[in-house]
Amino acid sequence: MKVAYIHGYMSGPQAVKKTVLQNWLEKNDPEVSFDAPQYPDIPDEGIDYLCKWAEKQDPETTMLVGSSMGGLMSTVLQVRFGFKIALLNPCIHPQDYFSSLDTVQINPLTKERFVIKPEIREFLLRLDNEAKDYIPSRTRVYLQSTDEVLDYRKSLEFYKACDPVVIKGGCHRFEGFELVIPGIMDFFRG
């Protein structure tokens, strides 16, 4: 089995959750291989990169852990390729959040500079609509109710068919992530 961490917007493979997951697997499940693809922050470029990466994976043995925007990307990858996915505070309806980002952005982890053009919202709407075809039996969702970036209720409604796990409190970074990793791994193996 391989587990791949799909990072969120303005993040990367240096993300804290990526490191927590990788360290947990090395200590508790060393036979599992790990990957964390670094994809571009601009959403259309990002999904193109991830699809090329996904074409080289076996969806029966590669599992995705997607965080925030990486949750939406993981959902789209599942729709297109069939992966089993576990999502942490996934970003749903990203077109609503990208409406004020048409200025120069700088990824704090990679230092890459880029501009999100206003027309990206139409592309994000198409991704959002595509994600509606997710496979509930191959999806596990974890939400923290006091996420300060995304409204967890949107994800709760969107993913209701897979009975999301709602944890009271927390934040967008997903406090206590290491505590849900055993459940994620059980789901991946189940």
N, C-alpha and C positions, 0 to 999 in steps of 0.2 A: 504494500500500500504506500501511496505517496500522499502527503498533505501539502497543499499549497495555500499560502496566505496571500489574499488579494487585498492590498492596502486601499485606504480611502483617498479622497481628494486632497491634494497638497500634502501627501505623505510619501512613503516609500518603504523599501525593505529595511530601512534603519528604524522603523517604527517600534515603539515599545511593545505593542501586542505581538508583533512578529517575533521579537526577541523572547518574550515570555513563552510563546507557543513553541518556538524552536528549542529553547532550553528545557521545557517540560517534556517534549518528545525525546530529546536526547537522554534525559534522566529516566523517564518512565516507560518509554516505548521505542527503544533504540533501533528496532528493526524497520520502523517507518521512515521512509525518506522524506525530505522536506525541501520545499522550493518557495521562493517569494519573488515572483517576477516584478521587475521595475517597469511600469508602463507609463506613458506620457500623461500629464495632467489634463491636457485638452481632451474632452470626452470622446470625440470621434476618432482621434488618433489612438487614444487609450484602448477602445474596444477593438479597433483593427489590430493593434499589437497583441492584445489578449487572445483574439481569435486565432492568430497565427501560432501563438504559444499553445493554445488548446488543441489545435490540429495534431500536435505532436504527442498528446497525452492520451491515455486510455481512460475513458470516463467510468469504467468499471473499477479501476484501481486507483484513480486520482480523485481526491476529495478536496473541496474548496472551502476555506474559511474566509469569508468576505466581511470587511468592516466598513460601515458608512457607505460611501460611494462604491467601494469595493463590494458591498452587499448587492447593489444594483447590478454591477458588472458581473458578479458571480451568478446572479439570477438569469441574466441574459445568456451567459455561457451555458447554464443548465438547459435553458430552452433550446439553444442551438446544438448542444453536444450531448446532453444527458447527465452531466455530473451530479453527484450528491453534494449538497451544500449546507453549511452552517453559517448563519449570518448574525453579526453583532451590530445592533443599532443601525440597520440598513437604511440607506437613503432612498426614499420612494418619492415620486413626483419631483425629481431634481430640477425640472424646469422652473419650479417655484422659487428655488434657492439661488439659481444662477442669474436671476433678473438684474442684479446690481453688480455683477462682476466684470463689466466691460472696461476695466482699467488694467494696467500692468499688474500682474500677480507674480509673487516670488515664492516658490516652494521653500519652506524653512529648512527642510531636510536636504534637498538636492541643490538648493540655491538657483535652480533653473527659473528664468524669467519668461513669461508668456502673457498673451492677452486672450481672453475669452470673448469672442465676437458675439453680438446679440443674436445672430441667427442660430447659435448653438442650442438655444432653447427649443427650436423645432426638432432638432436631432434628438435632444433629451426626451422630448415628448414621445417620439417614436420608440426610443429604448424603453421608456416607462410603459407604453402600451404593449410592447413585446414581452416585457417581464410578467404581464398578467397571465401568461401561459405557463407559469412555473408549475412544477410537479410537486404537489403537497407531500406525497410519500417520500420524496427525496430531498425534503427541505426541513431544516430546523432553524428556528429564529429565536434569538435572545434579545430582549429589550430592557433597557433601564428607564424607569418612569420619570426620572428627573434629568434626562438628556437635555442639555442646555443649547444644543445646536439644532437638533431635529425633533419634531413632534412625534413621540413614540406612538401616539394614537393612530397616526397615518399608517405606520407599518403594521400595527396591530390589526387594523381593518384590512389592509392590503393582503396580508399573509394569514388571515383568519382560518383558512382551510387547513393549515398545518399546525394549528393550535400553538401559537407562540408562547414562549416562557417569558413572563414579565417579572422583573426583579424590582421591587420598590427601592427608590433612591437611585444612587449611582450618578453617572455622568456620561457624556459622549465618549470619553476615553475608555469607558467600560471598566469601572472599578471591580476588582476581584475577578478579573478574567480567568486567572489560573484555576478558580473554583469551578468553572463550567467546562473546562477542557476535558475532564473524564467523561462527562455526559456527551460531549461532542464526539469523542472517540467511540463511545458505546453506540451512538447513533450511526456513525460511519461503518461500524462493523455489523450492525444489526440488519 
